[in-house]
Amino acid sequence: MHNGSKVTVVGAGNVGATAAQRIFDKGYADVVLVDIVDGLPQGKAVDILESGPVSGSDASIVGANTYEETAGSDVVVITSGIARKPGMSRDDLLLTNMKIVTSVVNEVVAQSPDTVLMPVTNPLDAMAQRAFQVSGFPKQRVVGMPDILDTARFRTFLAMERLDVSVESIDAWVLGGHGDSMVPVVGSTIVGGQPISKLIPKGRLDAIVKRTQDGGAEIVNYLKTGSAYYAPSLPPSSRWSRPSSSTRSRLSLAPPTSKASTDRRTLRRSPGQAGSERRGRDHRVRPHRRRIGRPLQRSADAVRELVEVMDNANG
């Protein structure tokens, strides 16, 4: 039974509808599914609602084409935007999705001024920054989710290497932006208490890192007319479940690290606790300056460039 919490999901496409279903299934919050297409969010909401007796959820879910129903939302998940197509990078989506996210943030903030925003729209780091700028919210109330998604992909590919361990036994994380410049932290990856470098040859690890960086593009190339949505829809709903013992990082606002940058704050990911509940100690990244610091700087610079493009487009 939920505790009176309310979550709005904006965008009733594959990611949005699946996220709404996952949140509803947990029964932790009532859900409002919003989309501009008449009948789409309403139909999907009724379909999800009818699964309640099977999933054991007593939560409610409604669909809407306007934002009045979203008033008083505790969390707003923003999935609306155009999807990637084969050959299209996340960055190609930038200006179109910037306009969409700007409009959505203005609407939801007017109805729910105390909400927490969770952008899922790509390119995610830039859209999170845009939501932060438009909303005027403090940094604690604009939360990105690529940390969980990218780390989940990294851990999945590692688990596929016939290591004979559960994915729960793989402590790993991915830092940097949600794009080609993301930085899987191989040197701090632990599997069953053993450094991953002792279990998988370097050449194979390099291939796993590359596959992680290209994880979204791989699925786009398979689907041809769509993009990933099962894995991307899970992080928004996981925020409403018990914390996992697996490694996670968080998306936070921090001063830019580039000497050439301005004093504008830029979203970046920093490491969180890694299995501290199990081991009674806090594992934090202590990156080697040359091995991790430089790739992480390049990733931060890539995100900053996108933010500058958006700023210039706004005149």
Rosetta blueprint (number, residue, H / E / L):
1 M L
2 H L
3 N L
4 G L
5 S L
6 K E
7 V E
8 T E
9 V E
10 V E
11 G L
12 A L
13 G L
14 N H
15 V H
16 G H
17 A H
18 T H
19 A H
20 A H
21 Q H
22 R H
23 I H
24 F H
25 D H
26 K H
27 G L
28 Y L
29 A L
30 D E
31 V E
32 V E
33 L E
34 V E
35 D L
36 I L
37 V L
38 D L
39 G L
40 L H
41 P H
42 Q H
43 G H
44 K H
45 A H
46 V H
47 D H
48 I H
49 L H
50 E L
51 S L
52 G H
53 P H
54 V H
55 S H
56 G L
57 S L
58 D L
59 A L
60 S L
61 I E
62 V E
63 G E
64 A E
65 N L
66 T L
67 Y L
68 E H
69 E H
70 T H
71 A L
72 G L
73 S L
74 D L
75 V E
76 V E
77 V E
78 I E
79 T L
80 S L
81 G L
82 I L
83 A L
84 R L
85 K L
86 P L
87 G L
88 M L
89 S L
90 R H
91 D H
92 D H
93 L H
94 L H
95 L H
96 T H
97 N H
98 M H
99 K H
100 I H
101 V H
102 T H
103 S H
104 V H
105 V H
106 N H
107 E H
108 V H
109 V H
110 A H
111 Q H
112 S L
113 P L
114 D L
115 T L
116 V E
117 L E
118 M E
119 P E
120 V L
121 T L
122 N L
123 P L
124 L H
125 D H
126 A H
127 M H
128 A H
129 Q H
130 R H
131 A H
132 F H
133 Q H
134 V H
135 S H
136 G L
137 F L
138 P L
139 K H
140 Q H
141 R H
142 V E
143 V L
144 G L
145 M L
146 P H
147 D H
148 I H
149 L H
150 D H
151 T H
152 A H
153 R H
154 F H
155 R H
156 T H
157 F H
158 L H
159 A H
160 M L
161 E L
162 R L
163 L L
164 D L
165 V L
166 S L
167 V H
168 E H
169 S H
170 I E
171 D E
172 A L
173 W L
174 V E
175 L E
176 G L
177 G L
178 H L
179 G L
180 D L
181 S L
182 M L
183 V E
184 P E
185 V L
186 V H
187 G H
188 S H
189 T L
190 I E
191 V E
192 G L
193 G L
194 Q E
195 P E
196 I H
197 S H
198 K H
199 L L
200 I L
201 P L
202 K H
203 G H
204 R H
205 L H
206 D H
207 A H
208 I H
209 V H
210 K H
211 R H
212 T H
213 Q H
214 D L
215 G H
216 G H
217 A H
218 E H
219 I H
220 V H
221 N H
222 Y H
223 L H
224 K L
225 T L
226 G L
227 S L
228 A L
229 Y L
230 Y H
231 A H
232 P H
233 S H
234 L H
235 P H
236 P H
237 S H
238 S H
239 R L
240 W L
241 S L
242 R L
243 P L
244 S L
245 S L
246 S L
247 T L
248 R L
249 S E
250 R E
251 L E
252 S E
253 L E
254 A E
255 P L
256 P L
257 T L
258 S L
259 K L
260 A L
261 S L
262 T L
263 D L
264 R L
265 R L
266 T E
267 L E
268 R E
269 R E
270 S E
271 P E
272 G L
273 Q L
274 A L
275 G L
276 S H
277 E H
278 R H
279 R H
280 G L
281 R L
282 D L
283 H L
284 R L
285 V L
286 R L
287 P L
288 H L
289 R H
290 R H
291 R H
292 I H
293 G H
294 R H
295 P H
296 L H
297 Q H
298 R H
299 S H
300 A H
301 D H
302 A H
303 V H
304 R H
305 E H
306 L H
307 V H
308 E H
309 V H
310 M H
311 D H
312 N H
313 A H
314 N L
315 G L
